[in-house]
């Protein structure tokens, strides 16, 4: 009997620690990045973005010095970053990785990506970017990534439903609320949009637009403001929308969410340029062609906007050939060939000047009822400056997502941002970082 | 005298067997212990070491992290985490609903199965076991579909009958997940209990019948006490399994915000390790879960050995 329960105990212990066994090996120092004039060799490239296999093929065809092998990995919500981060730490990560802007600082902070300075031709790449996009990839004077897309946050609406409610495209958040009420009057079961607890980056975008600064630095300290004044304003506003049933609380991309769009239960999507394919896929079969339009975000009075999503390409610490990797990153982010190769995979809006027209040409936007790229351009011009992502976005991401779980049992967005603020500050302090609230 | 001589020779033979068998047994056990050491013991020790250290940075955190010995600080932080403690409480509640439902169900099914005629027995055995043949992830995905309002034929049918129910709202989601577990595991445990029932000596049952016991009386007073050892094994596995609850909530969390990413302790540990990138806290949380499993299995084995004695 004794031995048996000893085994039982050990078995339980082992099973739950097995999870951790995968991430055992310590960091292997990568070769110091040495800029070579003409790099060559084989490199690997991981991405969850559709069509990137074709881009890698196009690069391989365009020259014969560097050979890229491509591997699809799951996206962030499905464990992509867990895989990437563990692989880099274990020393068997890819040479080139795809990292979204909110997650980039934590990869930088964990020294999992290498600075590109000295590896890339700055004049032909970074220097041509706008300040807003540069701010997403530069930390402490160093460039850690080249930005791929610059995704302006947008609202997508069903124009037929807006017309039915007798409203124009809302210009301000006030008008948005009025539009929601009018919609309720003509279609009591319909919602103007959904509020997605699993899309914390969308909450961040809304706060960003309103002038919030969730993260900032002050000397050698982080300043965390997940519940700052601007965020409080946004929180109260969206809480009001939820309470009035103008927006529906549902998980983005869930079956419920998809069905709500298909059967006109929800007639708007808070998204970005990249939302187009997702909307088309979910509503095409319900005969909604020509009804969906893109629109700039309603504002708080003066012109303002935010980025929502978007990815950068990086050279990881586990790369044995950073020079060749950087060459490929340049191709990915600045070459028209790369954009062309991707084909009709999505309504990309790119950070590097001159690329978006190529993407626009490749994308079939005939499903939509207005010139969506015109709207993207407009929205791109209004990004509120001064936003910065924090050193460990996923702490905030988890905390806010968890706190949103209480929305259906009497919790409010207000409580949620307060909880997220406390959790973020506590966790950063636990890691030894200096934090000012 | 004769019996005494017999026992001594048996004893002697036994000792001789043990002498040569020891080496052979060791030879056979080496592969097991080698794998056990690499795949079980080593990770446990590594996790223990991790759990007493912490990656510390300074200032803005850009730069190499230092590994520092922090003693029990990670454990303190885990217990201070509101979400972790909530997860433990939730798991307790889950056990309170799940274990009686599943084990009770398994006992009833096994006894019924034992009482049916031979032909139907095979068929029912298969039917009861069938859900367990569906892999856990797939089962969770299918149940998530069955629970989602608007798509689920189940919800629709209930609505047709005038019952408005949202299986995924914050109050219902726990019972909904219990239901997945019960559906998945009852059949498996029925088979274990049924096998134990097959081993019940028929003469005891016949004696009971002669004494006038009906099927129900025989089931309660004869069969049930005789399968108690099997039942305690089931309890042990169920408790360990329940503490590791992970798959179902992690799948359901994609469908509803009511299941958070730190909903149960194992999810908390996963999130700490792979999302928040704090391996040390994750290790501490895992050790806590494992410790809990060890304590609970100890309690169950103690309890059942006491019950077996009395």
Interface residues (C-beta under 8 A of the other chain):
Chain A: X1 X4 X5 X8 X9 X10 X11 X12 X13 X14 X15 X16 X17 X18 X19 X20 X21 X23 X24 X79 X81 X82 X85 X86 X106 X108 X109 X110 X111 X139 X140 X197 X198 X217 X220 X221 X222 X249 X251 X254 X255 X256 X259 X260 X263 X265 X391 X392 X394 X395 X397 X398 X401 X402 X404 X405 X406 X407 X408 X409 X427 X428 X430 X431 X432 X433 X434
Chain B: X39 X40 X41 X42 X43 X44 X46 X47 X50 X54 X55 X56 X57 X58 X59 X60 X61 X62 X63 X64 X65 X77 X83 X144 X145 X148 X149 X150 X151 X169 X170 X171 X236 X240 X243 X244 X254 X255 X256 X257 X258 X259 X260 X261 X262 X266 X269 X270 X271 X273 X274 X275 X276 X277 X278 X279 X281 X282 X283 X286 X287 X289 X290 X291 X293 X294 X297 X298 X301 X305
